[in-house]
Amino acid sequence: MGKNRRKSKAIWLNVSLFLAVLTSLCWFHWSADFSEVGAIKVIGLPPATAQPVRRLKLEDVGQKVYERLPSLPLENQYIHRETGEVDTDHNLVRRLVEYHVEVKNRPPYYRFDWKLTLADYLGVNEKFSELEYPGNNFLEENPLEGDRAVIEQLNRTQRDALVEVLVSVFNPNRPQITTPTPTASPSPRPTPKPRVIPALPQPGDSRLLLP
């Protein structure tokens, strides 16, 4: 009787020990998973596809654009209110980019968005707010009307070239699109005149020679 009791006690002890070990393993595994998830949430790792935004200074953008389009007017003759001197760094391209990116919140990477901005300057898209136009808050004269006049004087080819350069400045790895140079059409060949064949002499034509 005592032997059976000791045997039962040993079995229960082994079962209790097994359950304790199993519980410890489950708790350790759950704790590890919880710690891993918590670490990811705390660290806040960005997705692998996220790329840093390439930021450019407005002065650098203007310099790059004018290097490729030297005939584009600078429009940097406006006087700064505080210094009383001409602010030569505040040019047309700088204000154009600032209006596009900061005022209208349009991305600078796509041709379509730049065409929308040029359409604003041409008066066929969204209306300007004179108070929000770049330079109005520190230049003695609001450059809006002068900038609009310059954009309106550009022909379609010049505006397309400006858009292409702006996009390429913000997308340096983008393949360049070369505009084909128009070639002169060949001059039409002159139409040969029909050859006139004289008529054969007829009877009595000799009388036309009489005086």
N, CA and C atoms as a LAMMPS dump frame, in Angstrom:
ITEM: TIMESTEP
0
ITEM: NUMBER OF ATOMS
633
ITEM: BOX BOUNDS ff ff ff
-5.0000000000000000e+02 5.0000000000000000e+02
-5.0000000000000000e+02 5.0000000000000000e+02
-5.0000000000000000e+02 5.0000000000000000e+02
ITEM: ATOMS id mol type element x y z
1 1 1 N 0.84 -1.2 0
2 1 2 C 0 0 0
3 1 3 C 0.871 1.245 0
4 2 1 N 1.902 1.241 0.884
5 2 2 C 2.813 2.388 0.927
6 2 3 C 3.595 2.534 -0.356
7 3 1 N 3.932 1.364 -0.964
8 3 2 C 4.681 1.438 -2.228
9 3 3 C 3.85 2.092 -3.313
10 4 1 N 2.568 1.778 -3.448
11 4 2 C 1.687 2.379 -4.46
12 4 3 C 1.531 3.869 -4.238
13 5 1 N 1.44 4.245 -2.941
14 5 2 C 1.295 5.672 -2.658
15 5 3 C 2.545 6.431 -3.076
16 6 1 N 3.72 5.856 -2.803
17 6 2 C 4.951 6.528 -3.208
18 6 3 C 5.07 6.598 -4.732
19 7 1 N 4.596 5.557 -5.405
20 7 2 C 4.642 5.54 -6.869
21 7 3 C 3.72 6.604 -7.444
22 8 1 N 2.499 6.748 -6.867
23 8 2 C 1.556 7.769 -7.344
24 8 3 C 2.103 9.163 -7.1
25 9 1 N 2.736 9.325 -5.952
26 9 2 C 3.321 10.616 -5.632
27 9 3 C 4.429 10.981 -6.619
28 10 1 N 5.219 9.987 -7.008
29 10 2 C 6.307 10.233 -7.962
30 10 3 C 5.758 10.612 -9.342
31 11 1 N 4.643 9.943 -9.722
32 11 2 C 4.029 10.256 -11.024
33 11 3 C 3.514 11.69 -11.039
34 12 1 N 2.796 12.074 -9.971
35 12 2 C 2.282 13.438 -9.906
36 12 3 C 3.419 14.455 -9.88
37 13 1 N 4.5 14.128 -9.237
38 13 2 C 5.642 15.032 -9.203
39 13 3 C 6.228 15.235 -10.593
40 14 1 N 6.35 14.114 -11.336
41 14 2 C 6.877 14.232 -12.701
42 14 3 C 5.946 15.044 -13.599
43 15 1 N 4.613 14.808 -13.431
44 15 2 C 3.647 15.563 -14.233
45 15 3 C 3.717 17.047 -13.907
46 16 1 N 3.813 17.352 -12.615
47 16 2 C 3.903 18.761 -12.204
48 16 3 C 5.165 19.404 -12.753
49 17 1 N 6.272 18.668 -12.714
50 17 2 C 7.526 19.19 -13.245
51 17 3 C 7.437 19.425 -14.737
52 18 1 N 6.795 18.49 -15.451
53 18 2 C 6.623 18.64 -16.906
54 18 3 C 5.784 19.863 -17.242
55 19 1 N 4.677 20.03 -16.477
56 19 2 C 3.815 21.188 -16.711
57 19 3 C 4.539 22.499 -16.408
58 20 1 N 5.356 22.484 -15.381
59 20 2 C 6.1 23.695 -15.035
60 20 3 C 7.087 24.073 -16.146
61 21 1 N 7.784 23.036 -16.665
62 21 2 C 8.736 23.297 -17.752
63 21 3 C 8.02 23.79 -18.991
64 22 1 N 6.872 23.152 -19.313
65 22 2 C 6.11 23.557 -20.49
66 22 3 C 5.609 24.98 -20.359
67 23 1 N 5.118 25.33 -19.174
68 23 2 C 4.643 26.703 -18.947
69 23 3 C 5.77 27.705 -19.087
70 24 1 N 6.951 27.346 -18.574
71 24 2 C 8.105 28.257 -18.681
72 24 3 C 8.507 28.478 -20.136
73 25 1 N 8.493 27.393 -20.913
74 25 2 C 8.848 27.533 -22.335
75 25 3 C 7.852 28.401 -23.07
76 26 1 N 6.554 28.206 -22.81
77 26 2 C 5.52 29.02 -23.473
78 26 3 C 5.659 30.487 -23.098
79 27 1 N 5.924 30.737 -21.816
80 27 2 C 6.07 32.12 -21.367
81 27 3 C 7.296 32.788 -21.997
82 28 1 N 8.389 32.03 -22.093
83 28 2 C 9.6 32.582 -22.706
84 28 3 C 9.368 32.918 -24.182
85 29 1 N 8.692 32.02 -24.897
86 29 2 C 8.422 32.24 -26.317
87 29 3 C 7.507 33.445 -26.511
88 30 1 N 6.466 33.539 -25.68
89 30 2 C 5.527 34.659 -25.804
90 30 3 C 6.193 35.984 -25.465
91 31 1 N 7.06 35.941 -24.454
92 31 2 C 7.767 37.161 -24.055
93 31 3 C 8.704 37.644 -25.155
94 32 1 N 9.35 36.68 -25.818
95 32 2 C 10.271 37.047 -26.905
96 32 3 C 9.51 37.705 -28.04
97 33 1 N 8.363 37.119 -28.409
98 33 2 C 7.555 37.704 -29.477
99 33 3 C 7.085 39.087 -29.088
100 34 1 N 6.642 39.241 -27.853
101 34 2 C 6.152 40.53 -27.409
102 34 3 C 7.264 41.573 -27.429
103 35 1 N 8.447 41.162 -26.993
104 35 2 C 9.574 42.093 -26.977
105 35 3 C 9.953 42.513 -28.376
106 36 1 N 9.899 41.571 -29.323
107 36 2 C 10.263 41.887 -30.707
108 36 3 C 9.288 42.881 -31.309
109 37 1 N 7.988 42.631 -31.111
110 37 2 C 6.977 43.54 -31.65
111 37 3 C 7.104 44.905 -31.01
112 38 1 N 7.325 44.923 -29.688
113 38 2 C 7.468 46.201 -29.003
114 38 3 C 8.66 46.979 -29.496
115 39 1 N 9.752 46.286 -29.781
116 39 2 C 10.943 46.98 -30.269
117 39 3 C 10.689 47.622 -31.617
118 40 1 N 9.985 46.929 -32.5
119 40 2 C 9.692 47.488 -33.824
120 40 3 C 8.817 48.719 -33.701
121 41 1 N 7.84 48.64 -32.793
122 41 2 C 6.955 49.787 -32.635
123 41 3 C 7.685 50.975 -32.031
124 42 1 N 8.58 50.695 -31.085
125 42 2 C 9.3 51.796 -30.449
126 42 3 C 10.287 52.434 -31.408
127 43 1 N 11.045 51.565 -32.104
128 43 2 C 12.038 52.092 -33.041
129 43 3 C 11.377 52.79 -34.212
130 44 1 N 10.255 52.254 -34.673
131 44 2 C 9.565 52.864 -35.798
132 44 3 C 10.37 52.8 -37.073
133 45 1 N 10.842 51.647 -37.42
134 45 2 C 11.677 51.493 -38.611
135 45 3 C 10.9 51.889 -39.861
136 46 1 N 11.471 52.677 -40.738
137 46 2 C 10.788 53.054 -41.967
138 46 3 C 10.729 51.889 -42.921
139 47 1 N 9.784 51.897 -43.853
140 47 2 C 9.721 50.816 -44.838
141 47 3 C 10.954 50.808 -45.711
142 48 1 N 11.268 49.614 -46.21
143 48 2 C 12.501 49.47 -47.005
144 48 3 C 12.446 50.275 -48.284
145 49 1 N 11.228 50.572 -48.778
146 49 2 C 11.111 51.294 -50.045
147 49 3 C 11.222 52.8 -49.879
148 50 1 N 11.229 53.299 -48.636
149 50 2 C 11.285 54.742 -48.436
150 50 3 C 12.629 55.276 -48.89
151 51 1 N 12.61 56.366 -49.624
152 51 2 C 13.822 56.99 -50.125
153 51 3 C 13.909 58.415 -49.586
154 52 1 N 15.098 58.906 -49.244
155 52 2 C 15.206 60.28 -48.755
156 52 3 C 14.848 61.272 -49.85
157 53 1 N 14.146 62.309 -49.453
158 53 2 C 13.73 63.343 -50.408
159 53 3 C 14.929 64.2 -50.74
160 54 1 N 15.167 64.397 -51.996
161 54 2 C 16.301 65.2 -52.438
162 54 3 C 15.899 66.673 -52.378
163 55 1 N 16.521 67.413 -51.49
164 55 2 C 16.177 68.808 -51.3
165 55 3 C 17.24 69.682 -51.972
166 56 1 N 16.78 70.71 -52.641
167 56 2 C 17.662 71.641 -53.314
168 56 3 C 17.345 73.053 -52.843
169 57 1 N 18.37 73.858 -52.731
170 57 2 C 18.167 75.25 -52.404
171 57 3 C 17.619 75.977 -53.625
172 58 1 N 16.801 76.992 -53.354
173 58 2 C 16.214 77.749 -54.464
174 58 3 C 17.302 78.419 -55.293
175 59 1 N 18.38 78.869 -54.624
176 59 2 C 19.461 79.508 -55.377
177 59 3 C 20.126 78.513 -56.316
178 60 1 N 20.289 77.259 -55.85
179 60 2 C 20.927 76.242 -56.692
180 60 3 C 20.056 75.904 -57.893
181 61 1 N 18.744 75.829 -57.674
182 61 2 C 17.842 75.528 -58.79
183 61 3 C 17.934 76.627 -59.838
184 62 1 N 17.88 77.874 -59.393
185 62 2 C 17.967 78.981 -60.342
186 62 3 C 19.267 78.969 -61.128
187 63 1 N 20.375 78.685 -60.452
188 63 2 C 21.662 78.653 -61.127
189 63 3 C 21.706 77.563 -62.188
190 64 1 N 21.19 76.372 -61.842
191 64 2 C 21.207 75.269 -62.797
192 64 3 C 20.319 75.57 -64.005
193 65 1 N 19.168 76.184 -63.757
194 65 2 C 18.254 76.48 -64.861
195 65 3 C 18.854 77.529 -65.786
196 66 1 N 19.428 78.593 -65.218
197 66 2 C 19.99 79.66 -66.048
198 66 3 C 21.246 79.208 -66.78
199 67 1 N 21.96 78.216 -66.236
200 67 2 C 23.109 77.684 -66.964
201 67 3 C 22.677 76.999 -68.254
202 68 1 N 21.52 76.373 -68.224
203 68 2 C 21.035 75.661 -69.402
204 68 3 C 20.135 76.518 -70.273
205 69 1 N 19.579 77.576 -69.697
206 69 2 C 18.723 78.498 -70.462
207 69 3 C 19.225 79.926 -70.248
208 70 1 N 20.378 80.258 -70.795
209 70 2 C 20.956 81.59 -70.536
210 70 3 C 20.129 82.733 -71.11
211 71 1 N 19.266 82.473 -72.068
212 71 2 C 18.455 83.539 -72.652
213 71 3 C 17.211 83.856 -71.836
214 72 1 N 16.931 83.065 -70.804
215 72 2 C 15.764 83.308 -69.963
216 72 3 C 16.018 84.546 -69.105
217 73 1 N 15.092 85.521 -69.103
218 73 2 C 15.305 86.753 -68.321
219 73 3 C 15.483 86.467 -66.833
220 74 1 N 16.412 87.206 -66.214
221 74 2 C 16.669 87.025 -64.79
222 74 3 C 15.576 87.649 -63.93
223 75 1 N 15.143 88.835 -64.289
224 75 2 C 14.141 89.557 -63.498
225 75 3 C 14.568 89.658 -62.031
226 76 1 N 15.791 90.089 -61.82
227 76 2 C 16.332 90.203 -60.466
228 76 3 C 16.698 91.645 -60.142
229 77 1 N 15.907 92.579 -60.644
230 77 2 C 16.189 93.997 -60.474
231 77 3 C 15.393 94.644 -59.345
232 78 1 N 14.706 93.831 -58.532
233 78 2 C 13.832 94.381 -57.497
234 78 3 C 14.631 94.733 -56.24
235 79 1 N 14.189 95.791 -55.549
236 79 2 C 14.907 96.321 -54.387
237 79 3 C 14.345 95.713 -53.104
238 80 1 N 15.256 95.318 -52.224
239 80 2 C 14.884 94.771 -50.92
240 80 3 C 14.504 95.924 -49.985
241 81 1 N 13.425 95.751 -49.261
242 81 2 C 12.932 96.822 -48.4
243 81 3 C 13.896 97.163 -47.27
244 82 1 N 14.515 96.158 -46.673
245 82 2 C 15.364 96.403 -45.514
246 82 3 C 16.716 96.98 -45.901
247 83 1 N 17.326 96.423 -46.931
248 83 2 C 18.669 96.877 -47.314
249 83 3 C 18.638 98.077 -48.246
250 84 1 N 17.55 98.264 -48.976
251 84 2 C 17.483 99.343 -49.947
252 84 3 C 18.316 99.075 -51.186
253 85 1 N 18.795 97.87 -51.332
254 85 2 C 19.62 97.497 -52.481
255 85 3 C 18.911 96.452 -53.326
256 86 1 N 19.389 96.295 -54.558
257 86 2 C 18.803 95.325 -55.472
258 86 3 C 19.131 93.915 -54.981
259 87 1 N 18.109 93.088 -54.861
260 87 2 C 18.29 91.702 -54.422
261 87 3 C 18.482 90.837 -55.661
262 88 1 N 19.73 90.715 -56.086
263 88 2 C 20.026 90.002 -57.334
264 88 3 C 19.824 88.499 -57.214
265 89 1 N 19.794 87.989 -55.988
266 89 2 C 19.6 86.544 -55.805
267 89 3 C 18.142 86.129 -55.997
268 90 1 N 17.243 87.077 -55.901
269 90 2 C 15.811 86.754 -56.002
270 90 3 C 15.378 86.93 -57.456
271 91 1 N 15.55 85.878 -58.251
272 91 2 C 15.284 85.967 -59.677
273 91 3 C 13.97 85.291 -60.04
274 92 1 N 13.673 85.288 -61.32
275 92 2 C 12.411 84.737 -61.815
276 92 3 C 12.278 83.248 -61.506
277 93 1 N 13.317 82.472 -61.774
278 93 2 C 13.237 81.022 -61.557
279 93 3 C 13.062 80.706 -60.082
280 94 1 N 13.734 81.438 -59.228
281 94 2 C 13.598 81.204 -57.782
282 94 3 C 12.146 81.432 -57.35
283 95 1 N 11.537 82.503 -57.832
284 95 2 C 10.145 82.774 -57.454
285 95 3 C 9.199 81.755 -58.083
286 96 1 N 9.515 81.335 -59.301
287 96 2 C 8.693 80.328 -59.968
288 96 3 C 8.68 79.014 -59.188
289 97 1 N 9.864 78.574 -58.756
290 97 2 C 9.966 77.325 -58.004
291 97 3 C 9.312 77.471 -56.632
292 98 1 N 9.523 78.602 -55.986
293 98 2 C 8.927 78.82 -54.667
294 98 3 C 7.402 78.84 -54.755
295 99 1 N 6.88 79.474 -55.787
296 99 2 C 5.427 79.481 -55.972
297 99 3 C 4.914 78.077 -56.23
298 100 1 N 5.618 77.328 -57.053
299 100 2 C 5.203 75.977 -57.43
300 100 3 C 5.203 75.032 -56.231
301 101 1 N 6.294 75.048 -55.449
302 101 2 C 6.479 74.065 -54.377
303 101 3 C 5.824 74.51 -53.075
304 102 1 N 6.059 75.76 -52.675
305 102 2 C 5.643 76.192 -51.351
306 102 3 C 4.241 76.803 -51.328
307 103 1 N 3.891 77.555 -52.349
308 103 2 C 2.573 78.187 -52.347
309 103 3 C 1.497 77.216 -52.818
310 104 1 N 1.762 76.517 -53.933
311 104 2 C 0.763 75.605 -54.502
312 104 3 C 0.941 74.164 -54.041
313 105 1 N 2.044 73.855 -53.352
314 105 2 C 2.293 72.488 -52.862
315 105 3 C 2.239 71.451 -53.984
316 106 1 N 2.837 71.777 -55.109
317 106 2 C 2.881 70.85 -56.234
318 106 3 C 4.243 70.158 -56.269
319 107 1 N 4.272 68.878 -56.603
320 107 2 C 5.567 68.174 -56.677
321 107 3 C 6.39 68.698 -57.847
322 108 1 N 7.708 68.792 -57.674
323 108 2 C 8.551 69.341 -58.735
324 108 3 C 9.111 68.303 -59.688
325 109 1 N 8.566 67.081 -59.669
326 109 2 C 9.176 65.985 -60.429
327 109 3 C 8.463 65.668 -61.737
328 110 1 N 7.338 66.331 -62.012
329 110 2 C 6.525 65.923 -63.156
330 110 3 C 6.222 67.115 -64.065
331 111 1 N 6.259 66.869 -65.354
332 111 2 C 6.013 67.907 -66.34
333 111 3 C 4.6 68.481 -66.219
334 112 1 N 3.639 67.608 -65.956
335 112 2 C 2.252 68.061 -65.908
336 112 3 C 2.05 69.134 -64.838
337 113 1 N 2.663 68.937 -63.668
338 113 2 C 2.493 69.914 -62.59
339 113 3 C 3.148 71.25 -62.94
340 114 1 N 4.292 71.207 -63.615
341 114 2 C 4.928 72.461 -64.02
342 114 3 C 4.101 73.179 -65.087
343 115 1 N 3.448 72.406 -65.936
344 115 2 C 2.592 73.032 -66.945
345 115 3 C 1.38 73.687 -66.296
346 116 1 N 0.896 73.101 -65.2
347 116 2 C -0.186 73.742 -64.459
348 116 3 C 0.269 75.087 -63.893
349 117 1 N 1.487 75.114 -63.384
350 117 2 C 2.01 76.36 -62.827
351 117 3 C 2.176 77.418 -63.912
352 118 1 N 2.714 77.039 -65.06
353 118 2 C 2.843 78.003 -66.149
354 118 3 C 1.472 78.467 -66.629
355 119 1 N 0.49 77.569 -66.568
356 119 2 C -0.871 77.97 -66.933
357 119 3 C -1.41 79.013 -65.96
358 120 1 N -0.993 78.94 -64.692
359 120 2 C -1.373 79.987 -63.745
360 120 3 C -0.823 81.337 -64.199
361 121 1 N 0.442 81.344 -64.599
362 121 2 C 1.065 82.589 -65.051
363 121 3 C 0.394 83.114 -66.316
364 122 1 N -0.106 82.224 -67.149
365 122 2 C -0.761 82.638 -68.392
366 122 3 C -2.221 83.014 -68.169
367 123 1 N -2.721 82.839 -66.951
368 123 2 C -4.079 83.227 -66.632
369 123 3 C -5.143 82.279 -67.119
370 124 1 N -4.775 81.01 -67.359
371 124 2 C -5.76 80.047 -67.871
372 124 3 C -5.995 78.912 -66.885
373 125 1 N -5.464 79.022 -65.668
374 125 2 C -5.682 77.976 -64.675
375 125 3 C -6.139 78.619 -63.37
376 126 1 N -5.405 78.481 -62.299
377 126 2 C -5.791 79.048 -61.017
378 126 3 C -5.316 80.498 -60.896
379 127 1 N -6.072 81.28 -60.144
380 127 2 C -5.741 82.689 -59.965
381 127 3 C -4.659 82.855 -58.911
382 128 1 N -3.864 83.905 -59.11
383 128 2 C -2.797 84.214 -58.169
384 128 3 C -3.351 84.973 -56.965
385 129 1 N -2.699 84.767 -55.839
386 129 2 C -2.915 85.602 -54.668
387 129 3 C -1.723 86.538 -54.55
388 130 1 N -1.919 87.814 -54.795
389 130 2 C -0.81 88.761 -54.797
390 130 3 C -0.081 88.804 -53.459
391 131 1 N -0.81 88.613 -52.368
392 131 2 C -0.183 88.67 -51.052
393 131 3 C 0.721 87.469 -50.806
394 132 1 N 0.39 86.314 -51.401
395 132 2 C 1.174 85.098 -51.176
396 132 3 C 2.3 84.924 -52.192
397 133 1 N 2.365 85.796 -53.197
398 133 2 C 3.376 85.593 -54.228
399 133 3 C 4.767 85.829 -53.65
400 134 1 N 5.732 84.962 -53.982
401 134 2 C 7.09 85.082 -53.433
402 134 3 C 7.71 86.45 -53.694
403 135 1 N 8.263 87.034 -52.642
404 135 2 C 8.925 88.324 -52.742
405 135 3 C 8.056 89.494 -52.36
406 136 1 N 6.747 89.299 -52.317
407 136 2 C 5.86 90.409 -52.008
408 136 3 C 6.063 90.927 -50.586
409 137 1 N 6.49 90.066 -49.682
410 137 2 C 6.605 90.46 -48.28
411 137 3 C 7.903 91.187 -47.942
412 138 1 N 8.885 91.216 -48.874
413 138 2 C 10.121 91.921 -48.532
414 138 3 C 10.696 92.742 -49.686
415 139 1 N 10.12 92.653 -50.877
416 139 2 C 10.553 93.502 -51.979
417 139 3 C 9.673 94.747 -52.039
418 140 1 N 10.248 95.858 -52.461
419 140 2 C 9.481 97.099 -52.518
420 140 3 C 8.351 97.026 -53.54
421 141 1 N 8.534 96.22 -54.563
422 141 2 C 7.52 96.061 -55.606
423 141 3 C 7.196 94.592 -55.777
424 142 1 N 5.914 94.291 -55.834
425 142 2 C 5.503 92.904 -56.04
426 142 3 C 5.921 92.468 -57.442
427 143 1 N 6.741 91.431 -57.565
428 143 2 C 7.24 91.027 -58.887
429 143 3 C 6.244 90.198 -59.696
430 144 1 N 5.037 90.044 -59.22
431 144 2 C 4.088 89.153 -59.884
432 144 3 C 3.811 89.583 -61.32
433 145 1 N 3.454 90.836 -61.515
434 145 2 C 3.091 91.274 -62.866
435 145 3 C 4.267 91.18 -63.821
436 146 1 N 5.461 91.522 -63.348
437 146 2 C 6.631 91.41 -64.215
438 146 3 C 6.931 89.968 -64.585
439 147 1 N 6.778 89.049 -63.63
440 147 2 C 7.028 87.64 -63.911
441 147 3 C 5.992 87.088 -64.884
442 148 1 N 4.755 87.485 -64.709
443 148 2 C 3.711 87.016 -65.624
444 148 3 C 3.969 87.534 -67.033
445 149 1 N 4.438 88.767 -67.147
446 149 2 C 4.72 89.322 -68.473
447 149 3 C 5.83 88.548 -69.168
448 150 1 N 6.851 88.137 -68.409
449 150 2 C 7.949 87.372 -69.001
450 150 3 C 7.46 86.014 -69.484
451 151 1 N 6.682 85.317 -68.672
452 151 2 C 6.179 83.993 -69.055
453 151 3 C 5.261 84.113 -70.267
454 152 1 N 4.464 85.168 -70.33
455 152 2 C 3.563 85.338 -71.47
456 152 3 C 4.319 85.602 -72.76
457 153 1 N 5.517 86.203 -72.663
458 153 2 C 6.302 86.489 -73.861
459 153 3 C 7.02 85.256 -74.4
460 154 1 N 7.132 84.212 -73.602
461 154 2 C 7.778 82.987 -74.08
462 154 3 C 6.843 82.264 -75.041
463 155 1 N 7.411 81.744 -76.121
464 155 2 C 6.6 80.937 -77.019
465 155 3 C 6.479 79.511 -76.487
466 156 1 N 5.731 78.706 -77.184
467 156 2 C 5.458 77.358 -76.682
468 156 3 C 6.733 76.529 -76.575
469 157 1 N 7.613 76.656 -77.537
470 157 2 C 8.865 75.9 -77.5
471 157 3 C 9.712 76.301 -76.304
472 158 1 N 9.766 77.589 -75.996
473 158 2 C 10.553 78.067 -74.871
474 158 3 C 9.952 77.611 -73.538
475 159 1 N 8.631 77.607 -73.462
476 159 2 C 7.99 77.139 -72.225
477 159 3 C 8.224 75.643 -72.023
478 160 1 N 8.153 74.87 -73.105
479 160 2 C 8.423 73.428 -72.988
480 160 3 C 9.866 73.185 -72.557
481 161 1 N 10.792 73.975 -73.08
482 161 2 C 12.197 73.828 -72.687
483 161 3 C 12.381 74.162 -71.211
484 162 1 N 11.681 75.191 -70.729
485 162 2 C 11.771 75.551 -69.315
486 162 3 C 11.233 74.428 -68.434
487 163 1 N 10.121 73.839 -68.814
488 163 2 C 9.547 72.728 -68.052
489 163 3 C 10.507 71.543 -68.033
490 164 1 N 11.085 71.241 -69.172
491 164 2 C 11.999 70.097 -69.267
492 164 3 C 13.219 70.295 -68.375
493 165 1 N 13.762 71.497 -68.349
494 165 2 C 14.938 71.767 -67.525
495 165 3 C 14.587 71.691 -66.041
496 166 1 N 13.45 72.24 -65.652
497 166 2 C 13.042 72.194 -64.246
498 166 3 C 12.87 70.751 -63.771
499 167 1 N 12.236 69.934 -64.59
500 167 2 C 12.033 68.535 -64.219
501 167 3 C 13.375 67.813 -64.11
502 168 1 N 14.279 68.072 -65.025
503 168 2 C 15.57 67.386 -65.007
504 168 3 C 16.431 67.828 -63.829
505 169 1 N 16.263 69.073 -63.364
506 169 2 C 17.024 69.539 -62.204
507 169 3 C 16.617 68.772 -60.954
508 170 1 N 15.331 68.526 -60.805
509 170 2 C 14.846 67.792 -59.64
510 170 3 C 14.928 66.277 -59.838
511 171 1 N 15.148 65.835 -61.067
512 171 2 C 15.318 64.402 -61.359
513 171 3 C 16.628 64.219 -62.113
514 172 1 N 17.759 64.284 -61.414
515 172 2 C 19.044 64.232 -62.126
516 172 3 C 19.287 62.915 -62.842
517 173 1 N 18.65 61.835 -62.414
518 173 2 C 18.842 60.534 -63.062
519 173 3 C 17.854 60.29 -64.188
520 174 1 N 17.011 61.24 -64.449
521 174 2 C 16.009 61.093 -65.5
522 174 3 C 16.67 61.263 -66.857
523 175 1 N 16.384 60.381 -67.81
524 175 2 C 16.993 60.528 -69.134
525 175 3 C 16.544 61.812 -69.796
526 176 1 N 17.498 62.481 -70.403
527 176 2 C 17.202 63.745 -71.05
528 176 3 C 16.433 63.519 -72.345
529 177 1 N 15.456 64.386 -72.563
530 177 2 C 14.662 64.337 -73.785
531 177 3 C 15.127 65.469 -74.679
532 178 1 N 15.716 65.121 -75.774
533 178 2 C 16.218 66.13 -76.695
534 178 3 C 15.14 66.504 -77.688
535 179 1 N 14.96 67.801 -77.844
536 179 2 C 13.987 68.29 -78.808
537 179 3 C 14.604 68.261 -80.197
538 180 1 N 13.991 67.6 -81.148
539 180 2 C 14.582 67.532 -82.481
540 180 3 C 14.677 68.907 -83.118
541 181 1 N 15.826 69.156 -83.713
542 181 2 C 16.038 70.435 -84.389
543 181 3 C 15.301 70.434 -85.718
544 182 1 N 14.428 71.442 -85.905
545 182 2 C 13.668 71.456 -87.161
546 182 3 C 14.592 71.681 -88.344
547 183 1 N 14.455 70.919 -89.365
548 183 2 C 15.262 71.054 -90.576
549 183 3 C 14.441 71.743 -91.649
550 184 1 N 15.158 72.491 -92.477
551 184 2 C 14.47 73.208 -93.546
552 184 3 C 13.944 72.225 -94.579
553 185 1 N 12.707 72.433 -94.948
554 185 2 C 12.102 71.547 -95.938
555 185 3 C 12.693 71.842 -97.305
556 186 1 N 12.95 70.823 -98.105
557 186 2 C 13.554 71.059 -99.417
558 186 3 C 12.64 71.904 -100.295
559 187 1 N 13.283 72.83 -101.036
560 187 2 C 12.5 73.706 -101.91
561 187 3 C 11.913 72.884 -103.052
562 188 1 N 10.688 73.181 -103.413
563 188 2 C 10.049 72.398 -104.483
564 188 3 C 10.751 72.598 -105.817
565 189 1 N 10.865 71.538 -106.562
566 189 2 C 11.508 71.611 -107.872
567 189 3 C 10.589 72.354 -108.84
568 190 1 N 11.177 73.211 -109.674
569 190 2 C 10.327 73.956 -110.62
570 190 3 C 9.656 73.015 -111.617
571 191 1 N 8.415 73.323 -111.904
572 191 2 C 7.661 72.512 -112.853
573 191 3 C 8.125 72.821 -114.275
574 192 1 N 8.576 71.816 -115.001
575 192 2 C 9.064 72.092 -116.37
576 192 3 C 7.932 72.608 -117.26
577 193 1 N 8.292 73.627 -118.044
578 193 2 C 7.298 74.185 -118.967
579 193 3 C 7.078 73.23 -120.146
580 194 1 N 5.843 73.13 -120.605
581 194 2 C 5.575 72.227 -121.746
582 194 3 C 6.26 72.727 -123.015
583 195 1 N 6.826 71.792 -123.728
584 195 2 C 7.529 72.132 -124.973
585 195 3 C 6.51 72.425 -126.072
586 196 1 N 6.704 73.587 -126.702
587 196 2 C 5.781 73.997 -127.77
588 196 3 C 6.314 73.484 -129.107
589 197 1 N 5.516 72.692 -129.767
590 197 2 C 5.899 72.154 -131.085
591 197 3 C 5.249 73.016 -132.166
592 198 1 N 6.079 73.618 -133.036
593 198 2 C 5.494 74.487 -134.085
594 198 3 C 4.597 73.683 -135.027
595 199 1 N 3.578 74.363 -135.492
596 199 2 C 2.629 73.705 -136.402
597 199 3 C 3.246 73.567 -137.795
598 200 1 N 2.822 72.507 -138.466
599 200 2 C 3.318 72.288 -139.821
600 200 3 C 2.749 73.357 -140.765
601 201 1 N 3.563 73.773 -141.797
602 201 2 C 3.053 74.789 -142.751
603 201 3 C 1.837 74.249 -143.529
604 202 1 N 0.938 75.14 -143.755
605 202 2 C -0.291 74.8 -144.481
606 202 3 C -0.285 75.482 -145.854
607 203 1 N -1.046 74.949 -146.824
608 203 2 C -1.124 75.591 -148.152
609 203 3 C -1.618 77.035 -148.016
610 204 1 N -0.904 77.94 -148.703
611 204 2 C -1.287 79.361 -148.699
612 204 3 C -0.57 80.142 -147.653
613 205 1 N 0.231 79.494 -146.767
614 205 2 C 0.947 80.249 -145.736
615 205 3 C 2.015 81.15 -146.336
616 206 1 N 2.49 80.816 -147.545
617 206 2 C 3.544 81.636 -148.151
618 206 3 C 3.035 83.026 -148.46
619 207 1 N 1.698 83.224 -148.618
620 207 2 C 1.167 84.56 -148.916
621 207 3 C 1.31 85.5 -147.709
622 208 1 N 1.529 84.918 -146.55
623 208 2 C 1.71 85.783 -145.378
624 208 3 C 3.033 86.514 -145.424
625 209 1 N 3.963 86.052 -146.312
626 209 2 C 5.247 86.699 -146.414
627 209 3 C 5.251 87.864 -147.385
628 210 1 N 4.142 88.028 -148.154
629 210 2 C 4.079 89.128 -149.117
630 210 3 C 3.955 90.441 -148.373
631 211 1 N 4.575 91.527 -148.991
632 211 2 C 4.47 92.847 -148.34
633 211 3 C 3.032 93.374 -148.384
